[in-house]
Amino acid sequence: MRALIIVDLQNDFLPGGALAVNEGDKIIQRINQLQEKYDIIVATQDWHPSQHKSFASMHAGKEPFDVIDLNGTRQVLWPDHCVQGSKGAELHKDLNQNKIRAIFRKGMNPEVDSYSAFFDVNKKNPTGLDGFLKNLNVTSVFVCGLAADYCVYYTAKDALELGYTTSILEGSTKAINPEYFEELKQDFTRKGGSVSTYLL
């Protein structure tokens, strides 16, 4: 069984949002087309409490994109985004949700960030996605959505480490920092993952 994981296609990551990814809206129609090609479709949402420690606003004198040590982990500080119940946290209205079997929310613990759809960054708090997929006999996962160099990459990396055959669908994701994503792609393929620009 093959699963498509649609990562964080939320208003705050799209043009006009609090943490917009350049041209993030350009992938929505492509992702809608992709959904016809997979057995299982799941989606994720960043779902932060308003006092989340990854927000720059929670740290006096800090600005978005500053880097701090947060409970022993390197933490990029972000603008407030995807706050629980806000319009910015909603999946974009143009995303076809008819085939989405489940939505996994992440980043709810105010003390630790969560990029991957499988775990918080400290790997101590699983989201339940791994068990869900394994119960459905999924062996291959294909990852798309936003942003390529953070939540998409970390989701794909964890999927690979959990034993799934894993592909990043490069044509269906956009990066905050495209140059950084180029480095991450090389690391991902070295570890046994694949990166495809095609509809699979």
N, C-alpha and C positions, 0 to 999 in steps of 0.2 A: 504494500500500500504506500502511496505517495501523498505527502501532505504539503500544502502551501501555507506558509506562515506570513501573514500580512502584518508588518510591524508598524505600530504607532502612526497610522494614517489619520492623524488628528488635526483639528483646526489650528492649534498653536504651532504646529510644525509646517504649516502651509503658508503661502504668501498672505500677508496681513496678520499673521499670528505672532505670538510673543517670542517665539524662537524659530522663525521661519527658515526653512531650507530652500535655497535658491532653486526655482523651477520645480519645487516639490509637487505642484499640482499637475505637472506634465505626465506623471506616471499613473494617474488614477485610472484613465481609460484602459491603459495597457494592463493594469492589474485586474480590472473587470474582465478583460478578455482571457487572462491567464486562468481565472477561476474555473473555466470550462474544462480545463485539462488535468485537473487533480481530483483524487478520490476524497480527500479530507481538506477542508479549509478552516483555518483558525486565524484569529486576529488578536492583537495585543493593544492595550492602552496604558500609557503613562497615567498614573492616578495618584497624584501627590496631595498630601495634606498641605494646607496653606502655610504651615510653619516648617516645611521641609528644609533640612540643613544643607541641601545642595543649592539652595537659592542664595544668590549674592545678597539679597535683601536681609537675610538672617545674620549677616556678619558685618559688624560696624567697620567702615572704612574700606570695604571690598567692593569690587566692581564685577559685573558679569565677565566671565572667561578668565578671571584670576584663578590661580590654582592654590589650594590649601591642603593641609593634612587633616582629614576628617576621620577620627577614630582609627588612626593607623593606616588609612587608605588615601592615595592621591585622589583629590577631588577637584574637578573643574567646577567652578561656580557658574550657575546659569541664571538667566532672567526667570522670574516666577513664570511657570508654565504648567499646563495640564493639571490645574488645581481641581480636586474632586468636585464634581457637580457643575463645573463651569462650562461655558460655551466652547472655550478653547480646548477642553478635554474631550469633547465629542468627536466621534469619527466623522470624517467629512461626508456631507450629504450626498455627494456624487459617487461614493463607494457603494457598489452593489453588495448588500449584506445578506442576500437571500440564501446563499450557500454556506455562510459562516456557521460552523457547528458550535463554536464556543469562543468567548472573548476572555483572555487572560489579562488581568490587571496587575501592574507592577509599580514599585516605587512608593508603596503605601507606608512603609516604616520611615518616620521622619529622620531617623539617625543614619540611614544608609541609602545610597542611590541604587538604582537598578536599571541597567542597560539591557541585559539579556531577558528574553522571554522565559527563560528557565529558572534563573536565580537572581537574587540580589548580588551586588558586586563582591560581597564577602563570602559568597557561596554557602551561606548558612540557612537561607530561607528559600526553598524551592516554591515555584508558583503552582505546581501541579501539572504543568504542561507535559513533562516527560511521561508521567504515569498515564495521562490521557491518551497520548499518542501510542504508547506501547500497548495499552488495552485495545486499541483499534488495529494492532499489528502493523503500524507504520514503521517502515525501515528506511525510507528516504524522505528528506525534507528539503524544501526549496524556499529560500528566504527573500522577501522583497519588502518594500516600504521605506520608512525614514527613521533615522538618517543612516546612510550607508556606513559612515565611519564610526558610528557609536552603536545604536541599538540593533541595527541589522547585522553588523560585524560580530558583536558579542553574542547575539542569538545564534548565528551560524557557528561561531567558534565553540560554544557550549554544546550545540547539537553534535558537532563532530566528536567532541570529547565524550559524549554520552553514547557514541557508537552508531549514530545515524550516518548514512551516506548523505552528504550535505553539499548543496549548491547555493551560491549567492547569485540571484538573477540581476545582473548588473544593469540591464536595460530597464529594470523596474524598481530602481532605487536612485536616490540622489544623496550626495555627501555635503556636509557642512564645509569640509576642507578636502577638495578633490585630490590634492597632492598627498595628503596624509592617507587617504583611502587607497591610493596606488601602493603605498608601502604595506598597508594592512592586507591587501589582496595577495601580495607576494608571500607574506607570512602565512596566510590562510591556505594557499595552494601548497606551500612547503609541508604543511601539516596534514595534507591529504584531501583538502576540500577542493571544490571546483568553482569557477566563476564563469558564468555564461551570459552572453548578450542576447540570447535567443529566447523565443517563447518555447518552453519545454512542456 
